[in-house]
Amino acid sequence: GDSLVDAGNVFTATGGAIPSAADGYFNGRFTNGYDYTDLLSIELFGAPTVASLQGGTNFAFGGARASNTNAFVPDLGEQLGLYAGYLADPANEVDRNGLYILNFGGNDIFNAPDDPADADLFIRQSARDYAAGIQALNDIGARNLLLTGFPVADPLSLNAELYLTQELAALSLTSDTTLFRYSYLDFFNRLATEPDSFGLPPQRLDITCQLAGPAAIANGCEGIFSFDGIHPTAPIHRALFQDISSQFN
């Protein structure tokens, strides 16, 4: 995955500089608390996810893309390679009862070319690579796969979601593989129109939690959607966790 679910790989790689605790970030996450994958892990297994550079099995890196086009951090294909390296140790194996989460797409949209035709080709490839990641995990024995969609409220995201649907339909998954597909765009729309259904107040979009200041951070950023202008606050991650848990039981 990318920065929405990075449990500390970029933090570890940069010696704690990014994301910095001095700026209000929590335990190497790009937000002010545990992200939704941590909360799912706590619910299912009693502990948050652990970054792969810290000895765990969360291979997400902030800045990563579904397409292998970022030269600075491991993208989806490279993260699968890191997981293959983990499996090369005889002590490790694919857990058929595990939950495998793929969370990409935002950085692909952010970095799409300006030219519309080139942008369309770029996101088509992103969708193709995203689906290929699902196939690769299926082929090595992963059986419970949770896929989030392209999260940015942008016309490109709508097209990317259509391309992703087409690519997923062409996969050859085994009969005992379950693919849980979650829509960020649907979640964000419901959050904007019915925040009370998530137990949240209306969300401020005019300011970030960091800009609101230390008092807002100390209050957990309640009522503010974005922590830093890019990443959701911890209350939004908790709402994501609750929505995913409810949707997929």
C-alpha positions in Angstrom: 0.0 0.0 0.0 0.8 3.7 0.2 0.9 6.4 2.9 -2.7 5.7 4.0 -1.6 2.4 5.4 2.2 2.8 5.9 2.9 1.6 9.4 6.4 3.1 9.5 8.5 2.0 6.5 9.1 5.5 5.3 9.6 6.6 8.9 12.2 3.9 9.4 13.9 4.5 6.0 14.3 8.3 6.8 15.5 7.8 10.4 12.2 9.2 11.8 12.3 12.4 9.7 9.2 11.5 7.6 6.5 11.5 9.0 7.8 13.4 12.0 6.4 13.0 15.5 7.2 16.7 16.0 4.5 17.5 13.4 1.9 15.4 15.3 2.2 12.2 13.3 1.7 9.0 15.3 4.1 6.1 15.5 5.4 6.5 11.9 1.9 6.7 10.5 0.9 9.5 8.1 -1.9 10.6 10.5 -2.5 11.2 14.1 -3.4 7.7 15.2 -3.7 4.1 14.0 -4.9 3.8 10.4 -7.8 1.5 9.4 -5.5 -1.5 8.6 -4.1 -1.2 12.2 -7.6 -1.2 13.6 -8.6 -4.2 11.5 -5.5 -6.0 12.7 -6.2 -5.1 16.3 -9.8 -6.3 15.9 -8.8 -9.6 14.3 -5.5 -10.4 15.9 -5.0 -8.1 18.9 -2.2 -6.0 17.6 -1.6 -3.2 15.0 0.3 -3.9 11.8 4.1 -3.7 11.9 6.2 -2.2 9.1 8.3 -4.6 7.1 11.4 -2.6 7.8 10.7 -3.1 11.5 10.3 -6.9 11.1 6.6 -7.0 10.3 4.4 -7.8 7.3 3.1 -4.4 6.4 5.0 -3.7 3.2 3.3 -0.3 2.5 5.4 2.8 1.7 4.2 6.4 1.6 4.3 7.6 -2.0 3.8 4.2 -3.5 1.7 3.7 -6.7 -0.1 0.8 -8.2 1.9 1.4 -11.4 5.6 0.8 -11.1 6.6 4.4 -11.9 7.9 5.9 -8.6 11.7 5.7 -8.5 12.0 6.6 -4.8 9.9 4.0 -3.0 8.7 0.5 -3.7 5.5 0.5 -5.7 3.0 -2.4 -5.8 5.1 -4.7 -8.0 8.2 -4.1 -5.9 6.3 -4.6 -2.7 5.2 -8.0 -3.9 8.9 -8.6 -4.5 9.6 -7.7 -0.9 6.9 -10.1 0.2 8.5 -12.8 -2.0 11.8 -12.1 -0.2 10.0 -12.5 3.1 8.6 -15.9 1.9 12.0 -17.0 0.9 12.8 -17.5 4.6 11.7 -21.1 5.4 10.2 -19.9 8.6 7.6 -17.8 6.7 4.7 -19.0 4.6 1.6 -17.6 2.9 -1.2 -17.6 5.5 -4.3 -18.8 3.8 -6.3 -17.6 6.7 -4.7 -14.1 6.6 -6.3 -11.0 5.3 -4.2 -9.3 2.5 -5.0 -5.7 1.9 -4.0 -3.7 -1.2 -4.4 0.1 -0.8 -3.2 2.1 -3.9 -4.3 4.6 -6.5 -4.1 8.0 -4.9 -0.5 8.6 -6.0 -1.3 7.4 -9.5 -4.0 10.0 -9.8 -1.8 12.7 -8.3 1.0 11.9 -10.7 -0.9 11.4 -13.9 0.3 13.4 -16.9 -1.3 16.7 -17.6 -2.2 15.7 -21.2 -5.6 14.0 -21.1 -4.7 11.3 -23.5 -1.5 10.5 -21.7 -3.3 10.6 -18.4 -5.9 8.1 -19.6 -3.1 5.7 -20.7 -1.4 6.2 -17.3 -4.4 5.3 -15.2 -5.3 2.4 -17.5 -1.9 0.9 -16.7 -2.4 1.7 -13.1 -5.6 -0.3 -13.1 -3.9 -3.1 -15.0 -1.1 -3.3 -12.5 -3.5 -3.1 -9.6 -5.4 -6.1 -10.8 -2.2 -7.9 -11.6 -1.3 -7.6 -7.9 -4.5 -9.4 -7.0 -3.7 -12.2 -9.4 -0.1 -12.5 -8.1 -1.3 -12.9 -4.5 -3.9 -15.4 -5.6 -1.4 -17.4 -7.5 0.9 -17.8 -4.4 -1.9 -18.9 -2.2 -3.4 -15.8 -0.6 -7.2 -16.4 -0.3 -8.7 -13.4 1.4 -8.0 -10.2 -0.5 -9.3 -6.7 0.3 -8.9 -4.2 -2.4 -9.6 -0.5 -2.0 -10.3 1.7 -5.0 -8.8 4.9 -6.3 -9.4 7.4 -3.5 -9.1 10.9 -4.9 -12.4 12.7 -5.8 -11.3 13.5 -9.3 -12.7 12.6 -12.8 -9.7 10.5 -13.4 -10.6 8.4 -10.4 -14.0 7.6 -11.9 -12.3 6.4 -15.1 -9.7 4.5 -13.2 -12.4 2.7 -11.2 -14.1 1.6 -14.5 -10.8 0.3 -15.8 -10.1 -1.5 -12.6 -13.5 -3.2 -12.8 -12.7 -4.4 -16.3 -9.3 -5.7 -15.3 -10.7 -7.5 -12.2 -13.3 -9.2 -14.4 -10.6 -10.7 -16.5 -8.7 -12.3 -13.7 -8.5 -16.0 -13.1 -8.9 -16.4 -9.3 -9.3 -19.8 -7.7 -12.7 -20.8 -6.5 -11.8 -20.5 -2.8 -10.4 -16.9 -3.1 -12.6 -14.2 -1.8 -12.1 -10.7 -3.1 -13.5 -7.9 -1.0 -13.6 -4.7 -3.0 -14.1 -1.5 -1.1 -14.9 1.9 -2.7 -13.2 4.9 -1.2 -15.3 7.2 -3.4 -18.5 5.8 -2.0 -17.3 6.1 1.5 -16.2 9.7 1.1 -19.6 10.6 -0.5 -21.5 9.1 2.4 -19.2 10.7 4.9 -19.8 14.1 3.4 -23.6 13.7 3.2 -24.3 11.6 6.3 -21.4 12.0 8.8 -23.7 11.1 11.7 -24.1 7.6 10.3 -20.4 7.1 11.2 -20.8 8.7 14.6 -19.0 11.8 13.4 -19.9 15.5 13.3 -19.9 17.4 10.0 -16.3 17.5 8.8 -14.4 20.7 8.3 -12.7 20.8 4.9 -11.5 24.4 5.1 -8.6 23.6 7.4 -6.3 20.8 8.3 -5.7 19.5 11.8 -2.1 20.6 11.6 -3.1 24.1 10.7 -5.7 24.2 13.4 -2.9 23.8 15.9 -1.8 21.8 18.9 -5.1 22.0 20.7 -6.9 20.4 17.7 -4.2 17.6 17.6 -4.6 17.1 21.3 -8.3 16.7 20.8 -7.7 14.0 18.3 -8.6 16.1 15.3 -12.3 15.4 15.8 -14.5 17.2 13.2 -11.6 17.8 10.8 -11.3 15.6 7.7 -7.6 16.0 6.8 -4.6 15.9 9.0 -2.2 17.6 6.7 -4.0 18.3 3.5 -3.4 14.9 2.0 -4.1 12.3 4.6 -7.3 11.7 6.6 -7.3 12.1 10.4 -7.6 9.3 12.8 -11.4 9.6 13.3 -11.8 9.1 9.6 -9.6 6.0 9.7 -11.8 4.7 12.5 -14.9 5.3 10.4 -13.2 3.5 7.5 -12.5 0.6 9.8 -16.0 0.5 11.1 -17.5 0.7 7.6 -15.3 -2.1 6.2 -16.0 -4.3 9.2 -19.7 -3.7 8.8 -19.7 -4.1 5.0 -17.8 -7.4 4.9 -18.7 -8.8 8.4 
